[in-house]
Amino acid sequence: MKVKVKLFAMLDQYLPRGAVDNEAEIEIEDAATAEDVIAKLNLPQDLCHLVLVNGSYLEREDRSTRPLTPTDVLAIWPPIAGG
């Protein structure tokens, strides 16, 4: 199945070729989780600070248990500093 993945800030470099505007549609296994996508894209775990599915925050412990569906949009941000 395919899901849409959006990577922000420095994470955009991990998107596959053909990504547009920080997002790409990628092929994943049925019942894959956010952790599976993070591993597939070789994202450093310490840079996956804020993970959202369809705009809702996904707790760290749910990243490996909540299966994604074909209509899901997975968005990931690195830690952000500023002020």
C-alpha positions as CSV (number, residue, x, y, z in Angstrom):
1,M,0.0,0.0,0.0
2,K,1.0,3.6,-0.3
3,V,1.1,6.4,2.2
4,K,2.0,10.0,2.0
5,V,5.1,11.1,4.0
6,K,6.1,14.7,4.7
7,L,9.5,15.4,6.2
8,F,10.4,18.9,7.4
9,A,13.5,21.0,8.0
10,M,16.7,18.9,7.6
11,L,14.8,15.7,7.3
12,D,13.8,16.5,3.7
13,Q,17.1,15.1,2.5
14,Y,15.8,11.6,3.4
15,L,12.9,11.7,1.0
16,P,13.1,9.5,-2.1
17,R,13.7,10.9,-5.6
18,G,10.7,12.6,-7.1
19,A,9.6,14.2,-3.8
20,V,7.9,17.5,-4.2
21,D,7.4,20.2,-1.6
22,N,8.8,18.0,1.2
23,E,6.5,15.1,0.6
24,A,6.4,11.8,-1.3
25,E,4.1,8.9,-1.6
26,I,5.9,5.7,-0.7
27,E,5.1,2.0,-0.9
28,I,5.0,0.2,2.4
29,E,3.8,-3.2,3.7
30,D,0.2,-3.6,4.9
31,A,0.0,-2.8,8.6
32,A,3.3,-1.0,8.6
33,T,3.9,1.5,11.3
34,A,5.5,4.9,11.6
35,E,8.6,3.1,12.9
36,D,8.7,1.0,9.8
37,V,8.6,4.1,7.6
38,I,11.3,5.8,9.7
39,A,13.5,2.7,9.2
40,K,12.6,2.4,5.5
41,L,13.7,6.0,4.9
42,N,16.8,5.6,7.1
43,L,15.8,8.5,9.3
44,P,18.0,8.9,12.4
45,Q,15.7,8.1,15.4
46,D,17.1,11.1,17.4
47,L,15.9,13.5,14.7
48,C,12.3,12.1,14.6
49,H,11.1,14.4,17.4
50,L,7.5,15.2,16.3
51,V,5.6,12.5,14.5
52,L,2.0,13.1,13.4
53,V,-0.5,10.9,11.6
54,N,-3.2,12.9,9.8
55,G,-2.3,15.9,12.0
56,S,-2.5,14.1,15.3
57,Y,0.5,13.6,17.5
58,L,1.7,10.1,17.7
59,E,3.3,9.2,21.1
60,R,6.7,7.6,20.9
61,E,5.4,4.3,22.2
62,D,2.6,4.2,19.6
63,R,5.0,4.7,16.7
64,S,5.7,1.0,16.6
65,T,2.2,-0.3,17.3
66,R,-0.3,1.8,15.3
67,P,-0.6,0.5,11.8
68,L,-0.9,3.0,9.0
69,T,-3.6,2.9,6.4
70,P,-3.6,3.9,2.7
71,T,-5.3,7.3,3.5
72,D,-2.8,8.3,6.2
73,V,-0.4,11.2,6.0
74,L,2.7,10.8,8.1
75,A,4.5,14.0,9.0
76,I,7.8,14.1,10.8
77,W,9.8,17.1,12.3
78,P,13.2,17.2,13.9
79,P,13.8,18.9,17.2
80,I,13.2,22.7,16.7
81,A,15.0,25.4,18.7
82,G,14.5,29.1,18.7
83,G,12.8,31.7,20.6
